[in-house]
Amino acid sequence: MVTNNREYQSLEIEEFPLELDTSAARNEPVFKESHFSPTKFYGNYQDCMEMYAPVEQVEEYFNAHALWFGRCAEPMKVHPLGENSYALVVGKFGAFGYDVEPKIGLELLAPADREYHIRTIPVPDYQAPGYEVDYKSSTRLIGDLDGVTRVEWDLDLVVELHFPRFIQRLPHSLIQSTGDRVLNQIVRQVSRRLTHKVQKDFHQSLNIGKN
C-alpha cells in the first residue's frame, strides 16, 4: 500500500542512495556467468484520494488530462505522443554504481463507467537501454452523497533489468531485495507527488481551498 495521500512531503526525484543489507546473502552463491539472465521486479500498489466536488466535475477534469498532466507530473519530463498517450521520463535511480533513467510510453484507454486504464506502449524511435517496463493501472471515480468524489487506483508493475556482468556476479537475493526496494521507493515517491499536485490543481481550478 502506498503511503496515505494526506501526508504530503517535499521530495526529490533524482536518485536513491541505498543502504544495502547483505546479511541474508552472505552464504548465497554468486551468479555464474552461464546463468546470466534478465532480473524481473514486480509490484502491486493501491491508493486513493478525495476530490471535493461531484463526480461529474471530476470526470470532466480527468477527461481533459492534456490540459494538466504535463504540469502536474513535474519534475518528470512529459512529451505527448498522441491525443491520449505520453512519453514519460521518470528520473534517475540506481544502486551498486549502476544508474537507470527510465523512459516509458503510456496510453490512456477510453474510459468506461468512470474507470480509466493505462498501459505501456512503445516510444517511437527509442530503444530502452537495458530495461523493460510493463505498466498496467486502473483508476475509478466513486461519488457519494456529500459531494465528495473518491478516486481509487491500483497498479501492476513489472520491471525487467538487464544488469551488466559486474552486478550479476553479486548474490541474487541482494540484487532482488535492492531492486524491489528501489521500485517501491520510486512508486511511492511519484504517486505521493502526483497525487498532491493533481488534487491541488483540481481544487484550484474550482477555487476550492483544499491543498
WOURFEN-V6933 format. One record per backbone hydrogen bond with DSSP energy under -0.5 kcal/mol. CO is the residue of the C=O (numbers start at 1). NH is the residue of the N-H. Records with the same first field share a line. If there is no record, write none. Layout:
CO->NH  NH
This chain:
4->7
6->8
9->11
14->92
15->17
18->20
20->22
22->25  26
23->26
25->28
29->172
32->35
33->36
39->161
41->159
43->157
45->155
46->2
47->153
49->151
51->53  149
54->57  58
55->59
56->60
57->61
58->62
59->63
60->64
61->64
62->65
64->67
65->68  69
68->72
69->73
70->74
71->74
73->76
77->89
79->87
82->85
84->108
85->81  82
86->88  106
87->79
88->90  104
89->77
91->102
93->100
95->98
97->99
98->95
100->93  102
102->90  91
104->88
105->121
106->86
107->109  119
112->115
114->141
115->112
116->139
117->109
118->137
119->107
121->105
122->124
123->126
126->128
128->130
130->162
132->160
133->135
134->136  158
135->120
136->156
137->118
138->154
139->116
140->142  152
141->143
142->150
144->147
148->144
149->51  151
150->142  152
151->49
152->140
153->47
154->138
155->45  157
156->136
157->43
158->134
159->41  161
160->132
161->39  163
164->167  168
165->169
167->170
168->31
170->31
171->175
172->176
173->177
174->178
175->179
176->180
177->181
178->182
179->183
180->184
181->185
182->186
183->187
184->188
185->189
186->190
187->191
188->192
189->193
190->194
191->195
192->196
193->197
194->198
195->199
196->200
197->201
198->202
199->203
200->204
201->205
202->206
203->206  208
204->207
208->210
